[in-house]
Amino acid sequence: MKITIISGSHRNPSQSEKVARHVEKTLRTENKADTWLFTLADNPLPLWDQSLWEDNPDWNQRLAPIREQLSSSDGFVIVSPEWHGQVPAGLKNFFLLCNRFEVGHKPALIVSVSSADGGAYPVAELRMSSYKNNRICYIPEQVIVRNVENVLNENAADNDADADGYFRERISWACEVLLGYAEALKPMREKIKVHHDKFGNGM
Ligand SMILES: Cc1cc2nc3c(=O)[nH]c(=O)nc-3n(C[C@H](O)[C@H](O)[C@H](O)COP(=O)(O)O)c2cc1C
């Protein structure tokens, strides 16, 4: 199984990327999954514009390696910080740039990140408005990493031991659940006509 992890923070460095790297390590070491981590640090992608739909060679060249990685993935982990109660604009832009042939009908685990007690809004926003046309399938399990500065640090002295242990265990289990969905949905996509010419966009 191959899982792509998207780190949705534009900051460099960011706590979201720290969490994304921990998730990647978990998937690789515990689940023997192949992974690709794509970070939105420093905004590597321009904002969507109309020429994307007009076969603009610049867009095609820029997106080709990303499309290839997404298409060959069986599932996704979307890591999003909560910024002013929202998902960062760069992550929403990412969802404008990817399509159903790359992520459609593949499972995704949402991991949201907050330096305090937030983190619920990005979950709600992603579930409400990032899947309609690309048909990414958010699984019911999710992880909200609260007080993120105190957990998942490489130096154990920087961690709150109880919270750190809890999040490591919870992320490990959530990754296992995600991989279960990834295995289950793969034959489904082969069996059912999931890309229907008549119904290119969701309702
Ligand atoms: C522009 C901005 C807005 C933020 N707004 C919120 C917020 O609404 N709720 C919250 O819990 N944390 C908020 N934070 C703090 C983040 O939770 C914190 O920066 C955390 O480390 C995750 O962001 P990061 O991945 O960019 O580091 C905000 C941070 C930034 C940079």
The ligand as a MOL file (V3000), in Angstrom:
LIG
                    3D

  0  0  0     0  0            999 V3000
M  V30 BEGIN CTAB
M  V30 COUNTS 31 33 0 0 0
M  V30 BEGIN ATOM
M  V30 1 C -2.3230 32.5190 11.0330 0
M  V30 2 C -2.5000 31.6090 12.2060 0
M  V30 3 C -3.7480 31.4950 12.7840 0
M  V30 4 C -3.9570 30.6170 13.8480 0
M  V30 5 N -5.2280 30.4350 14.3430 0
M  V30 6 C -5.4690 29.4260 15.2420 0
M  V30 7 C -6.8060 29.0510 15.6100 0
M  V30 8 O -7.7710 29.6150 15.1440 0
M  V30 9 N -6.9700 28.0440 16.4770 0
M  V30 10 C -5.9070 27.3630 17.0120 0
M  V30 11 O -6.1330 26.4400 17.7900 0
M  V30 12 N -4.6320 27.6890 16.6790 0
M  V30 13 C -4.4040 28.6810 15.8110 0
M  V30 14 N -3.1040 29.0010 15.4160 0
M  V30 15 C -1.9940 28.3260 16.0740 0
M  V30 16 C -1.6800 26.9900 15.4390 0
M  V30 17 O -2.5040 26.0310 16.0590 0
M  V30 18 C -0.2130 26.6700 15.6690 0
M  V30 19 O 0.5620 27.5680 14.9050 0
M  V30 20 C 0.1500 25.2240 15.4190 0
M  V30 21 O 1.5510 25.1210 15.5750 0
M  V30 22 C -0.2510 24.6680 14.0740 0
M  V30 23 O 0.1950 25.4430 13.0050 0
M  V30 24 P 1.5070 25.1250 12.1450 0
M  V30 25 O 1.3610 23.7230 11.6340 0
M  V30 26 O 1.5060 26.1580 11.0730 0
M  V30 27 O 2.6940 25.2190 13.0840 0
M  V30 28 C -2.8710 29.8740 14.3670 0
M  V30 29 C -1.6040 30.0290 13.7920 0
M  V30 30 C -1.4170 30.8650 12.7170 0
M  V30 31 C -0.0570 30.9650 12.0790 0
M  V30 END ATOM
M  V30 BEGIN BOND
M  V30 1 1 1 2
M  V30 2 1 2 3
M  V30 3 2 2 30
M  V30 4 2 3 4
M  V30 5 1 4 5
M  V30 6 1 4 28
M  V30 7 2 5 6
M  V30 8 1 6 7
M  V30 9 1 6 13
M  V30 10 2 7 8
M  V30 11 1 7 9
M  V30 12 1 9 10
M  V30 13 2 10 11
M  V30 14 1 10 12
M  V30 15 2 12 13
M  V30 16 1 13 14
M  V30 17 1 14 15
M  V30 18 1 14 28
M  V30 19 1 15 16
M  V30 20 1 16 17
M  V30 21 1 16 18
M  V30 22 1 18 19
M  V30 23 1 18 20
M  V30 24 1 20 21
M  V30 25 1 20 22
M  V30 26 1 22 23
M  V30 27 1 23 24
M  V30 28 2 24 25
M  V30 29 1 24 26
M  V30 30 1 24 27
M  V30 31 2 28 29
M  V30 32 1 29 30
M  V30 33 1 30 31
M  V30 END BOND
M  V30 END CTAB
M  END
